[in-house]
């Protein structure tokens, strides 16, 4: 077998393979001899059909089958011989296999990149640190109070903190804005759920009022074609409601699962949950720093076939998520190209982390897996039941093991990098 390989692009390869005729004809003859022992042809007893008759009748078919088999097996042999790490995009040109000339074909494909990690000692990581204060706990309790507000209609003009029920129509360049219409929508002034200026524009309105709001979409709006565009909203106010905060007492605590211990037990539970959220946020922020620095210092060229496959996977995931949220399939407008950046990041990180895992001989620590499961379970009403669910099937732990492995990789990188601590607040971390 003769093999030659040439580079067609960064990760693209063209491989030419030639197989000698004797390798092909030898296998063809073996197959024909085997067939002659079992084939049934009129005028001959089974097992007594002359080889030349079998060859005349089935020779072409058998050669095609042998060639197809040899192309597949020889391709794998050639890839192994040339030490190529196949990534995808395989295309084998029409095979030249005329009798007496052997077999020749050309295969084009992409290979995985050679990933070389830059010295981790040169990485500079900023690790955020924050301490939970009493004020943070009180702030969270106030938020929980706001979630349990009771609302009642008022005749006065709307002010900060009030809730309004409205209809609105959005106009872009005088034309109706696609998706910019709402009927009987609840808008809370100060909640920040609408684009800037919409909620403030309703201050002073009363039930029955109509207002026109001339606004601009943010420059970073999630719909690219609307970024920075001027828009007019025509708003009809149905009614204005004011909220009343509930009293912090035992009954309020029971509403959040604290059945014993009164207000102090409720506050202790809020502090415990906040502390857990803070620790999770600190880990996530530190991990983000590490991953960003790894990508910045280790650019990775990716095979196009892998990128397209990952993009298609992300597209399918997002589409399914929107359908589960109630969107109609025909109304979903997702551009797969917009997911290329996310796909690139995920794949590049996967290759980098795999290389670091191999270099550091890192495997998921069973004790850390137990800790993570316990941490997840702690946020549920019955932690034991959740823990048992995870351990009932090994597959359920796979995501946890992956998360633990990533944490260990981050620790491995941090142990070698230059790390600078930077103080921040709980509020900035949990409510950016």
NORSUL-V841867 format. One record per helix or strand of 3 or more residues. SS is the DSSP state (h for helix, s for strand). FROM is the first residue (numbers start at 1). LEN is the number of residues. If there is no record, write none. Layout:
SS | FROM | LEN
SS | FROM | LEN
This chain:
s | 2 | 6
s | 12 | 8
h | 21 | 16
h | 51 | 31
s | 86 | 7
s | 103 | 9
h | 120 | 3
s | 124 | 6
h | 134 | 14
s | 150 | 5
s | 163 | 10
s | 175 | 14
h | 200 | 3
s | 210 | 7
h | 224 | 3
s | 230 | 15
h | 250 | 5
h | 262 | 36
h | 304 | 21
h | 329 | 3
h | 336 | 25
h | 366 | 12
h | 383 | 10
h | 394 | 23
s | 418 | 6
h | 426 | 5
